Amino acid sequence: MRKRWQIIAISLSISFFLLLSLSIIPSQPFGEQHVMAQTSPTPEAFDQTAAIAALRESIKGREQEPAEKVFKNIQILKGMSARNVLGIMEMGFSRSLGVDCTHCHTPGKWELEDKTQKQTARDMWAMVQNLNGTELKNIKNLKSPNPMVNCTTCHRGEIKPALNLAPRS
C-alpha cells in the first residue's frame, strides 16, 4: 500500500511540475535566445526535437504501458507511463538543467551507463522525492499545505544549482 502511495505522490509531483513548466516558463525567456548548456561538446550535432519525436514514434501504441516494460534500464521512474517518462526527461530534466539528452545519454543507446550524469540525476531525483515526501512536510509555518520542490527550484536552467545571487539594488 505504501508503494502505491509513493507512486501516486511521485506522479502528482511530476504532473504538477509539468503543468507548471508548460504554463509559466516561456519558451524564449524575456526575448533572449535560450542556449542549452553542455559539460562537453557533442561530437556531431544532436537534434533533440527529432530524437524525442523518434522515441515517441518507437513507443506508439505502448505509451500508457509502464516505462520499464517499454524502455531498457529504467530504474527510478518505474510504474510511470512511457509517455510520461519522455515528458519528464524533456521538460523536467533537460529544460530544468539547460541541457539536451546527450548530457546523460548516448543517442540511440539510451540504456547505457556510460555517463556519470545519469546516476547523478537518479540521486537528485531521490533527494527531491525525499524533500517533497518527508522533509518539507516537517517545516512549520509554510504557507502551502503540500509544499514541493523540483529540479528548476535550484537549477534554474543551469547544470550547477544557483549558489550566488546578484545583490539587491
Backbone bond lengths (Angstrom), bond angles and torsions (degrees), N, CA, C in turn:
res aa  C-N    CA-C-N  psi(-1)  N-CA   C-N-CA  omega(-1)  CA-C   N-CA-C  phi
1 M - - - 1.449 - - 1.528 110.44 -
2 R 1.362 116.08 -40.89 1.465 119.77 179.98 1.524 110.81 -61.81
3 K 1.345 116.36 -40.90 1.468 121.11 179.47 1.529 109.72 -59.88
4 R 1.335 116.58 -42.57 1.468 120.60 179.37 1.523 110.65 -60.44
5 W 1.343 117.36 -43.14 1.462 120.56 179.16 1.525 111.28 -67.01
6 Q 1.326 116.82 -34.70 1.461 119.85 176.71 1.519 110.14 -64.33
7 I 1.324 117.16 -43.06 1.471 120.73 179.00 1.513 110.07 -63.70
8 I 1.340 116.76 -41.84 1.467 120.32 178.56 1.524 109.88 -63.05
9 A 1.336 116.98 -44.48 1.468 120.48 -179.91 1.527 110.99 -62.80
10 I 1.322 117.05 -42.29 1.461 120.67 178.91 1.525 109.81 -64.16
11 S 1.325 116.70 -44.80 1.469 120.64 179.88 1.513 111.38 -61.16
12 L 1.334 116.94 -42.45 1.459 120.03 178.27 1.523 111.07 -64.80
13 S 1.330 116.99 -41.17 1.467 120.60 178.33 1.521 110.92 -60.39
14 I 1.315 115.55 -44.21 1.458 120.28 -178.78 1.521 110.38 -67.61
15 S 1.330 116.77 -44.56 1.464 120.44 179.52 1.510 110.28 -59.32
16 F 1.339 116.39 -44.82 1.456 120.44 179.22 1.520 110.48 -61.30
17 F 1.343 116.00 -45.63 1.458 120.62 -179.16 1.527 111.11 -61.39
18 L 1.337 116.86 -45.06 1.459 119.95 -179.36 1.518 111.44 -64.73
19 L 1.335 116.88 -42.33 1.463 119.72 177.20 1.522 110.77 -62.37
20 L 1.326 115.93 -43.82 1.454 120.69 178.33 1.518 110.67 -61.25
21 S 1.313 116.69 -45.55 1.461 121.17 -179.44 1.518 111.62 -62.27
22 L 1.312 116.04 -43.91 1.461 119.82 -177.20 1.513 112.58 -71.84
23 S 1.346 117.52 -31.34 1.454 118.92 -174.02 1.518 114.13 -94.80
24 I 1.328 118.31 -23.84 1.464 119.83 -173.85 1.516 113.13 -107.63
25 I 1.309 117.78 -41.66 1.456 120.65 -172.20 1.525 109.58 -80.75
26 P 1.328 117.98 116.16 1.458 118.89 178.63 1.519 110.85 -69.25
27 S 1.327 116.21 151.33 1.458 118.58 -178.95 1.520 111.46 -69.46
28 Q 1.283 118.91 -29.76 1.463 123.36 175.15 1.526 107.20 -126.58
29 P 1.348 118.62 92.51 1.451 120.80 -173.57 1.517 113.65 -58.77
30 F 1.324 114.49 124.69 1.450 122.99 173.72 1.522 113.39 50.89
31 G 1.323 116.84 34.91 1.451 121.25 176.24 1.520 114.42 77.80
32 E 1.329 117.45 1.49 1.457 120.05 -179.85 1.519 109.87 -91.80
33 Q 1.295 116.48 152.89 1.459 120.11 175.86 1.517 108.13 -79.66
34 H 1.327 116.96 129.23 1.464 121.79 -179.92 1.521 108.48 -85.99
35 V 1.311 116.82 124.35 1.453 122.50 178.98 1.517 108.26 -107.12
36 M 1.318 116.81 128.28 1.449 121.26 178.78 1.528 109.32 -73.00
37 A 1.329 117.06 126.26 1.458 121.56 178.91 1.520 109.32 -83.19
38 Q 1.299 116.77 142.89 1.463 121.95 178.18 1.513 108.41 -134.15
39 T 1.334 115.77 147.22 1.455 119.03 176.61 1.522 110.98 -80.02
40 S 1.320 116.57 -27.34 1.453 120.58 177.14 1.526 108.31 -146.71
41 P 1.316 117.00 148.41 1.459 118.77 -177.53 1.526 112.01 -65.71
42 T 1.309 115.88 144.12 1.457 120.95 175.39 1.518 107.13 -80.96
43 P 1.352 118.20 129.74 1.460 120.95 -175.90 1.529 112.41 -54.91
44 E 1.307 117.91 -45.61 1.454 120.05 176.21 1.514 107.52 -120.52
45 A 1.289 117.17 157.36 1.457 121.19 -178.33 1.526 109.66 -58.45
46 F 1.316 116.11 131.15 1.456 121.62 179.10 1.515 108.43 -107.04
47 D 1.306 117.38 126.28 1.454 122.98 178.81 1.524 108.11 -102.55
48 Q 1.320 115.68 96.37 1.461 120.72 -176.12 1.528 111.53 -62.65
49 T 1.303 117.51 -41.76 1.465 120.84 179.76 1.522 110.41 -58.30
50 A 1.321 116.47 -45.67 1.465 120.76 179.39 1.526 111.25 -66.89
51 A 1.327 117.20 -39.12 1.470 120.72 -179.44 1.529 110.58 -64.68
52 I 1.316 116.66 -43.77 1.468 119.60 179.87 1.523 110.31 -68.48
53 A 1.323 117.35 -38.47 1.473 120.40 176.12 1.526 110.20 -60.99
54 A 1.325 117.20 -41.25 1.469 121.12 178.99 1.527 110.54 -65.84
55 L 1.334 117.00 -39.79 1.464 120.05 177.35 1.523 110.78 -65.16
56 R 1.327 116.65 -42.28 1.473 119.58 177.70 1.531 110.41 -61.61
57 E 1.311 116.31 -40.43 1.468 120.38 178.25 1.531 110.47 -64.94
58 S 1.327 116.71 -39.04 1.468 120.18 -177.20 1.529 112.86 -69.29
59 I 1.331 117.80 -21.14 1.469 119.96 -179.98 1.524 111.88 -104.48
60 K 1.325 116.88 7.14 1.465 120.93 -178.28 1.527 110.36 -50.42
61 G 1.331 115.19 130.64 1.449 121.85 -178.54 1.524 113.35 88.05
62 R 1.334 116.32 -11.24 1.476 121.11 -179.24 1.525 111.37 -121.60
63 E 1.327 116.79 12.85 1.466 121.38 -174.47 1.527 113.54 -56.46
64 Q 1.321 117.41 -34.80 1.462 120.98 -176.00 1.530 113.59 -89.12
65 E 1.306 116.61 -6.52 1.471 119.93 178.59 1.530 109.55 -71.05
66 P 1.329 116.85 154.12 1.468 119.22 176.93 1.537 110.54 -58.44
67 A 1.295 116.05 138.93 1.465 122.24 -175.78 1.520 112.61 -53.54
68 E 1.330 117.13 -38.32 1.468 119.77 -176.56 1.524 112.51 -68.60
69 K 1.333 117.44 -15.83 1.463 120.58 176.24 1.526 111.91 -91.08
70 V 1.324 116.23 -15.76 1.460 121.31 -176.79 1.524 111.68 -104.03
71 F 1.320 117.10 -40.64 1.456 122.72 -177.50 1.525 110.26 -108.38
72 K 1.325 116.32 157.95 1.460 121.99 176.00 1.529 108.89 -89.69
73 N 1.315 115.91 146.56 1.463 123.56 171.02 1.535 114.24 63.36
74 I 1.322 117.19 38.72 1.468 120.45 173.89 1.524 106.99 -82.15
75 Q 1.322 116.73 126.56 1.457 120.38 -177.99 1.519 113.48 -118.96
76 I 1.324 118.50 -45.49 1.468 119.26 -175.05 1.530 114.03 -100.37
77 L 1.288 118.85 -16.59 1.461 121.20 -174.91 1.529 112.06 -107.89
78 K 1.308 116.00 26.55 1.461 120.81 179.85 1.529 109.54 -61.42
79 G 1.324 114.78 140.29 1.451 120.54 178.78 1.517 113.63 91.97
80 M 1.309 117.62 -17.39 1.464 120.94 177.03 1.512 109.20 -83.42
81 S 1.321 115.38 153.66 1.462 118.57 178.42 1.520 109.93 -68.15
82 A 1.312 115.82 150.75 1.469 121.35 178.51 1.526 109.99 -57.51
83 R 1.326 116.56 -39.78 1.474 120.52 179.42 1.525 110.87 -60.44
84 N 1.337 116.82 -45.03 1.460 119.97 -179.31 1.519 112.18 -65.70
85 V 1.321 117.16 -34.40 1.463 119.88 178.86 1.525 110.12 -62.34
86 L 1.317 117.51 -42.59 1.473 119.69 177.62 1.527 110.52 -62.02
87 G 1.317 117.31 -40.72 1.467 121.05 177.65 1.515 112.36 -63.66
88 I 1.319 116.45 -40.85 1.466 120.89 179.33 1.521 110.01 -65.24
89 M 1.312 116.49 -43.35 1.466 120.06 179.11 1.529 110.59 -63.06
90 E 1.319 115.99 -44.61 1.466 120.57 -176.09 1.526 112.16 -71.88
91 M 1.323 116.91 -50.94 1.465 120.04 -175.49 1.529 112.24 -90.48
92 G 1.321 115.62 -45.53 1.460 119.10 -175.17 1.506 113.78 -68.98
93 F 1.305 116.53 -58.24 1.464 119.33 -176.84 1.526 112.17 -83.25
94 S 1.310 117.33 -57.35 1.454 121.39 -173.04 1.532 112.46 -57.88
95 R 1.308 116.06 -54.81 1.463 119.47 -176.33 1.529 111.47 -69.85
96 S 1.323 116.96 -39.37 1.466 119.77 -178.27 1.519 112.71 -64.22
97 L 1.338 116.54 -30.96 1.463 120.52 -179.56 1.526 112.92 -101.36
98 G 1.336 117.41 -3.65 1.458 119.82 179.00 1.517 112.84 68.67
99 V 1.342 116.52 34.41 1.464 121.29 -178.81 1.521 109.39 -125.86
100 D 1.321 116.36 170.97 1.457 119.06 170.94 1.529 107.89 -108.23
101 C 1.306 116.52 -178.71 1.474 122.51 -175.71 1.528 112.99 -54.51
102 T 1.333 116.74 -31.34 1.464 120.34 -174.44 1.528 112.86 -69.82
103 H 1.312 117.38 -9.97 1.463 119.94 176.95 1.533 110.52 -63.27
104 C 1.338 116.97 -38.78 1.465 121.60 -178.90 1.525 113.63 -114.06
105 H 1.325 116.92 -20.22 1.466 121.17 -171.70 1.523 113.28 -121.63
106 T 1.326 114.67 156.71 1.455 122.55 169.69 1.526 106.05 -98.93
107 P 1.342 117.71 115.95 1.465 119.96 -177.03 1.532 112.76 -52.42
108 G 1.332 114.23 133.65 1.454 120.30 -179.82 1.515 113.97 82.73
109 K 1.327 116.45 -16.02 1.471 122.21 177.70 1.531 107.54 -129.18
110 W 1.336 115.22 54.24 1.461 123.30 -170.94 1.519 113.23 -57.10
111 E 1.336 117.34 -27.35 1.463 121.67 -175.29 1.526 113.91 -79.85
112 L 1.327 118.58 -13.11 1.471 120.99 -176.44 1.528 112.18 -60.05
113 E 1.314 114.34 153.53 1.469 122.62 177.38 1.524 109.50 -110.32
114 D 1.319 117.88 39.10 1.453 120.97 -173.45 1.528 114.21 -89.81
115 K 1.330 117.49 -2.17 1.465 120.19 -179.96 1.521 109.19 -126.27
116 T 1.323 115.55 128.48 1.472 120.17 -178.34 1.529 111.78 -64.75
117 Q 1.319 117.21 -23.47 1.455 120.42 -178.65 1.533 111.85 -61.15
118 K 1.332 117.04 -29.30 1.463 120.03 -179.56 1.529 110.20 -63.73
119 Q 1.321 117.47 -46.20 1.466 119.71 179.34 1.520 110.57 -69.00
120 T 1.321 117.60 -35.56 1.458 119.93 176.89 1.529 109.72 -60.76
121 A 1.320 117.45 -42.91 1.466 120.92 178.06 1.531 110.69 -61.59
122 R 1.315 117.35 -40.83 1.470 120.48 177.41 1.523 110.69 -61.75
123 D 1.323 116.08 -44.62 1.467 120.22 -179.20 1.529 111.13 -65.83
124 M 1.317 116.28 -38.78 1.464 119.85 177.50 1.530 110.37 -66.73
125 W 1.332 117.62 -37.88 1.465 121.67 176.99 1.539 109.25 -59.88
126 A 1.329 116.79 -44.71 1.470 120.74 179.16 1.527 110.25 -61.78
127 M 1.328 117.15 -39.83 1.456 120.92 178.44 1.528 110.56 -62.34
128 V 1.324 116.89 -45.87 1.468 121.18 179.83 1.521 110.26 -62.17
129 Q 1.338 117.63 -42.12 1.460 120.60 178.90 1.527 110.76 -63.14
130 N 1.332 117.48 -38.40 1.463 121.42 177.35 1.533 110.41 -66.43
131 L 1.315 116.57 -44.34 1.463 119.78 178.63 1.529 110.79 -60.52
132 N 1.326 116.41 -48.20 1.463 120.10 -177.61 1.517 112.82 -71.46
133 G 1.322 117.17 -35.46 1.453 120.71 -175.80 1.511 114.96 -83.72
134 T 1.335 116.76 -26.94 1.469 119.53 -174.01 1.524 113.03 -131.02
135 E 1.297 116.32 -61.44 1.465 120.88 -168.15 1.531 114.27 -61.40
136 L 1.321 118.03 -47.95 1.470 119.91 -177.28 1.520 112.06 -64.55
137 K 1.319 117.45 -31.10 1.465 121.32 179.31 1.537 111.58 -67.22
138 N 1.319 116.89 -21.74 1.467 121.44 -178.92 1.528 113.20 -89.52
139 I 1.315 117.83 -3.34 1.466 120.61 179.36 1.524 108.16 -89.08
140 K 1.313 115.26 117.02 1.464 120.51 -178.47 1.531 110.68 -72.51
141 N 1.297 115.07 152.22 1.471 124.60 172.34 1.524 114.92 70.96
142 L 1.315 118.49 15.58 1.460 118.55 172.24 1.526 107.67 -72.23
143 K 1.299 116.89 142.32 1.465 121.53 -175.03 1.523 113.27 -71.61
144 S 1.318 117.38 -22.68 1.458 121.24 -176.81 1.527 111.01 -94.99
145 P 1.342 117.77 137.63 1.460 119.39 176.34 1.537 111.59 -71.67
146 N 1.323 117.11 -21.15 1.460 121.65 179.30 1.529 109.04 -135.81
147 P 1.334 117.36 71.78 1.470 119.59 -178.00 1.514 111.10 -66.59
148 M 1.329 116.13 146.98 1.461 119.29 177.55 1.523 111.41 -152.20
149 V 1.323 113.35 156.23 1.458 122.14 175.06 1.520 107.22 -123.56
150 N 1.322 116.21 166.32 1.463 121.38 173.97 1.522 107.05 -148.59
151 C 1.295 116.91 -175.40 1.471 121.09 -176.84 1.527 111.70 -57.15
152 T 1.328 116.37 -40.28 1.462 121.43 -177.27 1.523 111.65 -64.50
153 T 1.329 117.47 -29.16 1.463 121.19 -178.23 1.528 110.61 -50.81
154 C 1.306 117.06 -43.43 1.464 120.95 -177.59 1.522 113.24 -103.93
155 H 1.314 116.87 -39.85 1.463 119.66 -171.98 1.522 113.93 -78.40
156 R 1.294 118.02 -36.79 1.469 122.54 176.68 1.532 112.90 50.21
157 G 1.338 114.95 42.51 1.463 119.91 176.80 1.516 114.59 83.13
158 E 1.309 117.51 11.50 1.468 122.25 -179.11 1.529 109.79 -122.58
159 I 1.320 117.01 150.52 1.460 120.37 179.59 1.524 110.93 -63.03
160 K 1.303 116.39 -46.99 1.469 119.96 178.71 1.534 108.58 -92.56
161 P 1.328 116.68 137.17 1.476 118.76 178.97 1.521 111.21 -57.87
162 A 1.321 115.46 150.80 1.462 121.25 179.35 1.519 108.86 -68.41
163 L 1.311 117.25 113.65 1.464 121.46 -179.28 1.522 112.23 -106.82
164 N 1.308 116.48 -24.51 1.464 120.20 -178.85 1.516 108.96 -120.30
165 L 1.305 116.15 127.72 1.446 120.77 178.16 1.524 109.02 -108.60
166 A 1.300 115.27 148.64 1.464 120.37 177.71 1.516 108.38 -64.11
167 P 1.336 117.56 144.05 1.462 119.96 178.98 1.532 110.78 -64.59
168 R 1.308 115.07 148.96 1.476 119.46 176.80 1.511 109.30 -69.55
169 S 1.297 114.24 143.53 1.481 116.89 178.77 1.497 111.05 -99.51
